[in-house]
C-alpha cells in the first residue's frame, strides 16, 4: 500500500515544478513586454490612432504581445495585412495570426499604434507639416495614401490610378462614384511624383454637377477647400504647394462606411502592391512611411489621399 506521505511528496513536487514553469513564463513575458496600448485587434478596420501592419517582423512582435501564435500557414498571402485568423479551424485556431489575412471574413485586424509627431515645421504657406519622431523618415514626394483599413503606402508608379470605385467591381458606366487621380513625376526619371489631375464622376457626382468634378493642380490654387456631399459621403480636394513652388492636389473622402456598397479603388478594398512597387530603375529609392495621414493636414509637402469609414 502506498503511504499518504508518498502522495503528499508527489503533490509538493508537482506544485514546485508548475510554479517554476509559471514563473518562467511570467519572466519571459516581462522581458518581451510592450506598452499595453502598443497593439490592438479590431474587426473591419483599425481604430483611430492605429494602422494596419504590413511588416512580417512587426506582425510577429504584435502577435507575441497579444498572446497569439503564428498559424500553420502564416506566410501564405490570403489577402490584406497582419490579422488574427483561425484559418477556418474554429477553436483550434483561435490564437493564430497570419501576415496577410485581414481580408478573410472571420479575421480581426492586428494594428500598431501610430506615433504622434513630436514637432512641426512651417511651409511656405505657414501651415504646419507633421514631422516624424526621432529615427523615422517621411515620404518625400510620392503620393502618400491611407485606405479605409488604415493601411498606409506610397504610389510609386506614374499614371492614372483609381482611388475610389463604388460599387466595387462594377463597370465604370454603372458607378455611383468613381475617383481617378493622375500622378506625374516633376523632374528626372526618379524624381518625386505628385497628383496633378483628379476627376470625380459617377451618378452621385453627376447628379450634383453635370459631367462631374474635375481638378487640375494649376487652377483655382487660392480657393478655400470645402467638403462636398455626394450621396452619403463627403469629399474634399485641396491644392498644395511645396517650398520650391511645385503645385499638387490632395484628396480626402469620409463616411465610406455609409456607402451601402463595397468600396473599390486604392483607398478601398483593392490591392495596392503593384502601385507601391517602384520602377526597376528607381528601386533603390525607398520611401519609409512613418508620417501619419490626417484629414485636416493640408500643409504636407507631398500629395495625400486619405479615406475614412467614419
SULBEL-V138429 format. One record per backbone hydrogen bond with DSSP energy under -1.0 kcal/mol. NH is the residue of the N-H (numbers start at 1). CO is the residue of the C=O. E is the energy in kcal/mol with one decimal. If there is no record, write none. Layout:
NH_CO_E ; NH_CO_E
//
This chain:
7_3_-1.1 ; 8_4_-2.1 ; 9_5_-2.3 ; 10_6_-2.6 ; 11_7_-2.4 ; 12_8_-2.2 ; 13_9_-2.3 ; 14_10_-2.6 ; 15_11_-2.3 ; 16_12_-2.3 ; 17_13_-2.6 ; 18_14_-2.8 ; 19_15_-2.4 ; 20_16_-2.1 ; 21_17_-2.0 ; 22_18_-2.8 ; 23_19_-2.4 ; 24_20_-2.3 ; 25_21_-2.4 ; 26_22_-2.5 ; 27_23_-2.4 ; 28_24_-2.5 ; 29_25_-2.7 ; 30_26_-2.3 ; 31_27_-2.2 ; 32_28_-1.5 ; 33_30_-1.2 ; 38_35_-2.3 ; 40_111_-2.1 ; 42_109_-1.9 ; 45_43_-1.1 ; 50_47_-1.9 ; 51_112_-2.7 ; 59_55_-2.1 ; 60_56_-2.2 ; 61_57_-2.0 ; 62_58_-2.8 ; 63_59_-2.9 ; 64_60_-2.4 ; 65_61_-2.3 ; 66_62_-1.9 ; 67_64_-1.3 ; 68_63_-3.4 ; 69_95_-3.1 ; 71_97_-2.7 ; 74_71_-1.7 ; 76_73_-1.5 ; 78_76_-1.3 ; 78_100_-1.9 ; 82_53_-2.5 ; 83_98_-2.3 ; 84_108_-2.6 ; 85_96_-1.4 ; 89_86_-1.8 ; 92_89_-1.6 ; 93_90_-1.2 ; 94_91_-1.4 ; 96_93_-1.9 ; 97_69_-1.2 ; 98_83_-2.7 ; 99_74_-2.4 ; 101_81_-2.3 ; 102_81_-1.5 ; 103_79_-2.4 ; 104_101_-1.9 ; 107_104_-1.7 ; 108_84_-2.2 ; 109_42_-2.6 ; 110_82_-2.1 ; 111_40_-3.5 ; 112_51_-2.8 ; 113_38_-2.6 ; 114_49_-2.9 ; 121_129_-1.4 ; 123_127_-1.2 ; 126_123_-1.4 ; 129_121_-1.6 ; 131_119_-1.3 ; 136_133_-1.9 ; 144_303_-3.3 ; 145_153_-3.1 ; 146_305_-2.1 ; 147_151_-2.1 ; 148_267_-1.8 ; 150_147_-2.1 ; 153_145_-2.1 ; 155_143_-2.6 ; 156_275_-3.2 ; 159_183_-2.7 ; 161_181_-3.1 ; 163_179_-2.6 ; 164_179_-1.3 ; 165_264_-1.6 ; 166_177_-2.7 ; 168_262_-2.0 ; 170_167_-1.6 ; 174_171_-2.0 ; 175_172_-1.3 ; 176_166_-3.3 ; 177_166_-1.7 ; 178_201_-2.6 ; 179_164_-2.7 ; 180_199_-2.4 ; 181_161_-2.8 ; 182_197_-2.5 ; 183_159_-3.0 ; 184_194_-2.4 ; 186_192_-2.2 ; 191_188_-1.4 ; 194_184_-2.1 ; 196_182_-2.9 ; 197_182_-1.0 ; 198_215_-2.0 ; 199_180_-2.8 ; 200_213_-3.3 ; 201_178_-2.9 ; 203_175_-2.2 ; 204_176_-2.3 ; 206_202_-2.8 ; 207_203_-1.8 ; 209_205_-2.3 ; 212_209_-3.0 ; 213_200_-2.6 ; 215_198_-2.8 ; 217_196_-2.4 ; 219_216_-1.3 ; 223_220_-1.2 ; 228_235_-3.2 ; 230_233_-2.1 ; 233_230_-2.2 ; 234_254_-1.6 ; 235_228_-2.3 ; 236_252_-2.5 ; 238_250_-2.0 ; 240_248_-2.8 ; 242_246_-2.3 ; 245_242_-1.8 ; 248_240_-2.1 ; 249_195_-1.8 ; 250_238_-2.5 ; 251_304_-2.7 ; 252_236_-2.5 ; 253_306_-2.2 ; 254_234_-2.7 ; 256_308_-2.3 ; 257_309_-1.9 ; 258_255_-2.0 ; 259_256_-1.5 ; 264_165_-2.8 ; 266_162_-2.6 ; 267_163_-2.4 ; 268_265_-1.3 ; 269_263_-2.4 ; 270_265_-1.5 ; 276_272_-1.4 ; 277_274_-1.2 ; 282_279_-2.0 ; 283_280_-1.3 ; 285_282_-2.1 ; 286_284_-1.4 ; 290_288_-1.2 ; 297_294_-1.5 ; 298_296_-1.2 ; 305_144_-1.7 ; 306_251_-2.2 ; 307_146_-2.2 ; 308_253_-1.4
//
